[in-house]
Structures are given as structure tokens and as C-alpha cells.
Amino acid sequence: MKTYILSALTLTFVAGVAPHATAGQPLPVKQIIARADRARGNVDGIVWTADITSLDEGETQHRRLVIKNRGVDTVAEFTAPAKVRGNSIVMLDRNMWFVKPGLHKPVPISPRQKLLGGAANGDIASTNYAGDYQAKFLGEESVDGRPCYVFDLNANDKKVTYDHIRYWIGKKRQLGWKAEFFSVTGRLLKTATFQYKNTIQSESGQQPFISQMTIYNKVIEGDVTTMDYSDVQPRPLSAATFNLNLMLR
């Protein structure tokens, strides 16, 4: 009997199904990660403000952006400080550009390039971990007392921000509470923790939405970047919002 039970559990995990999230049916791994993605911006039309504060080699820096997001498309416009006001970062699917008033054409950039402190350009966009990564269930651990599933994510494409992520998602509400980000060689680059004090209205009612992401640089000790999210407003966004040609007029 013990051998039979062990074999059944093994087959369940190989098939990509995590243990029961509730007393009901088990959820596929991809579905759990997609739910965590929605709480981090991957919804059909939403606008929010992000305040990024970084302690970088002992110096404090600040940026404020208004972020418009529809699915995997993002426009992030800098509103402070004055020297960068009006500049934008645009991410369409997995391609990213820098747009500035006066430029005749957008400048291609990498989601991995540094935005501020420990934050990469790709960190300001919504997550699409369910689509961008192959996930493997590793087991269960607690994060700050919360029981979590632990997943190993490996990138499907080199255009994503990180090659490899270890991700802790809460069993109860399927929210991402912790992540470790690795280079292609397996070096730990940074860790992040998340809070969800914002809420948005969805078809199923109120749902949590990210309020803070804190990034700890594991290459330069003591460098910490905090991204605070506020003024979250779900609303329809037209295709014109993400049209690069219109932004350059």
C-alpha cells in the first residue's frame, strides 16, 4: 500500500499538478502561477503608480512612474524626477523600447537592463510567468508563516528578464510571496518579497493586488530597491495606448 501511494504521488507531480490548494480538485501548476500573475498586473486593462526607491552603493535614488498594462503589454511613463519626466518604457509582448520626447524612433532596450538600483526594466511590467517559463513543482515551504508551494521556473525565451526563478506561491490564495532570481550560470542575482495590500474588482469580486516589491541585491551587499504601488485603477485600455508610432508624434 505504501508503495502504491508513493507511486501515485510521483505520477501526480510528473504530470504537472500541485497538491490540493483547497479541499476541492487539485490545480495544475500553470493555473496556480497564472493566478499569481494576475495579482502582479497581468489583467486586461489596469493603471497604477509605482514609486521606486533604491539604496544603491549608499546613495538613495527615486523614480515615479505611471504604468498602464493590458495583458502582457505595458507602457510605463516617468513622472519624477523632472529630468526624466515624459520618458517612457514600452513593453509589447517580450520586446521593449525606450521612448523620449524628441526622438524620431523608439530605442530597443533589454528587459534585463538596469532601471534603478536592483530593479531591471522588466520588473516594472506585469508578470507572465505562466507563459514565459516552464515550471517544476519542488515541494512546500513556509514564508513568514504562510504555507507555500515552491516552483522552479526556467525561461522559454532569452528575451525575458530572468533566466531562472525560484518562486514561492501561497497555498491559500495563490499569491507570490517570495522569489529568487538567477543568471543562466546559476548565480543568485537578487531575491524579492511581495505584499498585497491593494485590491481590485474582478468578475469574481475583490481580489488582492500587489502593493510592494522589495528587491535585495545579492551581488552588491546592502543594495535594496523598493517598488511601492498605489492608485490602482482597473479600466479598459485601447490598442492606441500601446502604439509606438502614436507615442512619437
Number of C-alpha atoms within 10 A of each C-alpha: 6 6 7 9 9 11 11 10 14 11 11 15 17 11 12 15 19 26 19 13 18 11 6 7 9 14 15 17 21 19 14 23 24 19 17 26 23 21 23 23 28 23 18 15 18 20 22 17 21 23 18 23 21 22 17 18 12 10 9 13 14 16 19 21 24 20 24 25 27 24 19 18 22 27 27 26 21 22 18 16 13 9 9 14 16 16 17 22 26 28 26 17 13 17 14 22 19 19 23 18 12 8 12 11 15 18 13 14 15 18 23 15 12 13 16 17 23 27 25 17 23 23 18 22 25 23 23 21 22 18 15 18 21 16 22 20 18 15 14 17 15 15 15 9 7 14 15 25 25 24 22 18 21 19 19 14 12 11 17 20 21 23 19 23 22 18 25 28 26 23 21 13 15 21 26 26 21 22 20 20 22 18 14 13 8 11 12 16 16 20 20 19 17 19 18 18 12 17 16 15 12 11 6 6 8 11 15 19 23 24 20 20 22 21 24 22 21 17 12 13 10 13 20 24 24 23 24 17 24 18 12 19 15 19 14 12 15 10 9 10 15 19 13 16 11 9 17 14 10
